[in-house]
Amino acid sequence: MLGTGILKGMVETAKNFAGSYHDPARLTTVEYPEQRIASKENARQFPMLIHDTEDPMKGLRCVACQICEKECPPQCIYIVKSKDKRADYKGQMQFYPATFDIDISVCMSCQICVEVCPFESIKMNTEFELSNTDRFGGLLIHKEQLAKSNEHYRKIHPTEAAASDAVLAAEVAKAQAKAKADAEAKAAKAAAEAKAKADAAAAAATPAAPKPSSPAAAPAAAPAA
Amino acid sequence: MTFHDLAYDAGKTDFQRKAEVIGVGREGELLEVAMGPQHPSTHGVFRMDVVLDGETVVKLKPVFGYLHRNHEKIAENTSYLGSMPYTDRLDYFCSLTNNWAYALSVEKLAGLQVPERAEYIRLITAELTRVLNHTCLAGFLLQDMGALGTPLMYAFREREKILDLIESLTGARMMCNYMRFGGCRCDLPAGWLDAAKKVVAEYPRFLDEFETLLSGNEILMARTQGVGKLSAELAINAGITGPMLRASGVDYDLRKVDNYGIYSRYPFRVPLGSHGDVYDRYMIRMLEMRESLKILEPALKDIPEGPVVDPKAKLRGFRPKAGEAYGRIETPKGELGFYLISDGSPNPYRYRVRPPSLINLTILEDMCLGQTVADAIVTLGSVDIVLGEVDR
């Protein structure tokens, strides 16, 4: 009979209407500014720079290598390398970014900067309420606003941050082991040079194979932890 | 040809044309209407220059390019990896299948092997994308027919469940940027498979509801049956692919023809239409969603553990050896192909996209001639275009 299809459809609509009052599967919206859906762990919005120390500007992990600047598909990153160097988290002397700007009106949140960064220093933030009255200057984010602590990173991406911390801890362990081995080798060399005695010459054979100290003990010393 | 040329030339050729198409001797006054680029039914910034005799379409010219952003040239001037996020923006409803098509052609070029687990993830995400796209299309098609709101809102409610899955996997709802050359960017998060199984298990309930609401509806049948007919012969000659071609009764699905990925492991049927009208195109999509769910169910159970990316693949300094490759997959809209020529440098020498939306749009005039304006809008809706892909 003509019209039965429409009537069946109307019954369906009525079911949905009535269901929206008691069935959460049929009413899925929330009242946004008051109620919020929790952000997904993998969610990404715009990049941020991670720092490890109290003073954000002193503890930035970024060493201004400019790889992200080159790889960024829409070219929204602008970096100026510093003239001087400072010690990074493992005590190595490194450059730091004198300027680090991201134009988030150009950024397309693709996360390629995060993937190519070899220093675990640029990560994705989840902040999305970034509307601004100044459409040019207000959306050009400088390193002061970009800097976020590692605690913040651990809070928003726990799994990813744990992996990142492990990578850094391994780096620190490697650096410490190398430094220790270097120091031992140096000391041994100095000892060997200073003394021409027979017993000293015998001792010089021991540091010939300096073993890195056990890596299990080293991660505890990481400043990131 | 500009719109002015069209208006000028309408005086002579269209009269003849109209007589051929409509077969009426009486020549009324013709009216040129520019539908779009701001018209709500054109699915984006797209214009149809329509010449009308009363309400009958005697000439229709699709005008596109408003959303052109030079995708191919940008890709030739950026690294292989740098083009991956841009492919998301082609067909922004189905960024995961776009990623896959591009990754597939680069893998052919560079000879990378995709690990087993990554193949499963690709299959699962691609089929989820197909379900998502067809759900939305049904909603939009009904909106074009004047069913303002209800079907579209139901469709969007269900789409949101799949988008939640995609967001928890890739980090973004639409601009996923998830596939990488030789695998996927990251592994599935904890609990993702269970959430996906739940969505897949509940989806048929929605499809049943949706079909009760729509498929038997007399208004929908009256508006779509016999409208926008496309013969199999014309469809093949015009290079139409995807659900459009299958609605005309041609059995051609790249998932069966090319057997890319691991589609050969899962049996599924390819629904075919017999009339090639708008109703067939609508029904094909409803049936394809059910077939996709049939693939998803066992795939979500079978997925093995393992790495998700080829260890040989590298992110920085990726330079495939000189050569050329064409990779294509069956996206929800049709055959999406990427043709790449490498000269051994970090950028592709030539990067060409074969967009299904654009090629399916070329026969719009043939489907609309002799019908009313309202039918032209429904026909356009059934082609399933996304202007990001048409204009590139």
HADDOCK unambig.tbl for C-alpha pairs under 7 A between the chains (distance, minus, plus):
assign (segid A and resid 3 and name CA) (segid B and resid 218 and name CA) 6.49 0.50 0.50
assign (segid A and resid 5 and name CA) (segid B and resid 216 and name CA) 4.88 0.50 0.50
assign (segid A and resid 5 and name CA) (segid B and resid 217 and name CA) 4.32 0.50 0.50
assign (segid A and resid 5 and name CA) (segid B and resid 218 and name CA) 5.95 0.50 0.50
assign (segid A and resid 6 and name CA) (segid B and resid 217 and name CA) 5.09 0.50 0.50
assign (segid A and resid 6 and name CA) (segid B and resid 218 and name CA) 6.47 0.50 0.50
assign (segid A and resid 8 and name CA) (segid B and resid 212 and name CA) 6.55 0.50 0.50
assign (segid A and resid 8 and name CA) (segid B and resid 213 and name CA) 6.63 0.50 0.50
assign (segid A and resid 9 and name CA) (segid B and resid 212 and name CA) 5.93 0.50 0.50
assign (segid A and resid 9 and name CA) (segid B and resid 213 and name CA) 3.89 0.50 0.50
assign (segid A and resid 9 and name CA) (segid B and resid 214 and name CA) 6.70 0.50 0.50
assign (segid A and resid 12 and name CA) (segid B and resid 209 and name CA) 6.80 0.50 0.50
assign (segid A and resid 12 and name CA) (segid B and resid 213 and name CA) 6.15 0.50 0.50
assign (segid A and resid 40 and name CA) (segid B and resid 168 and name CA) 5.61 0.50 0.50
assign (segid A and resid 41 and name CA) (segid B and resid 168 and name CA) 6.75 0.50 0.50
assign (segid A and resid 42 and name CA) (segid B and resid 168 and name CA) 5.65 0.50 0.50
assign (segid A and resid 42 and name CA) (segid B and resid 169 and name CA) 6.72 0.50 0.50
assign (segid A and resid 42 and name CA) (segid B and resid 170 and name CA) 6.63 0.50 0.50
assign (segid A and resid 42 and name CA) (segid B and resid 171 and name CA) 4.56 0.50 0.50
assign (segid A and resid 43 and name CA) (segid B and resid 167 and name CA) 6.66 0.50 0.50
assign (segid A and resid 43 and name CA) (segid B and resid 168 and name CA) 6.80 0.50 0.50
assign (segid A and resid 43 and name CA) (segid B and resid 171 and name CA) 3.93 0.50 0.50
assign (segid A and resid 43 and name CA) (segid B and resid 172 and name CA) 6.11 0.50 0.50
assign (segid A and resid 44 and name CA) (segid B and resid 171 and name CA) 5.43 0.50 0.50
assign (segid A and resid 44 and name CA) (segid B and resid 172 and name CA) 6.59 0.50 0.50
assign (segid A and resid 71 and name CA) (segid B and resid 82 and name CA) 6.90 0.50 0.50
assign (segid A and resid 73 and name CA) (segid B and resid 78 and name CA) 6.95 0.50 0.50
assign (segid A and resid 73 and name CA) (segid B and resid 82 and name CA) 5.02 0.50 0.50
assign (segid A and resid 110 and name CA) (segid B and resid 85 and name CA) 5.99 0.50 0.50
assign (segid A and resid 110 and name CA) (segid B and resid 177 and name CA) 6.39 0.50 0.50
assign (segid A and resid 116 and name CA) (segid B and resid 315 and name CA) 6.81 0.50 0.50
assign (segid A and resid 116 and name CA) (segid B and resid 316 and name CA) 6.65 0.50 0.50
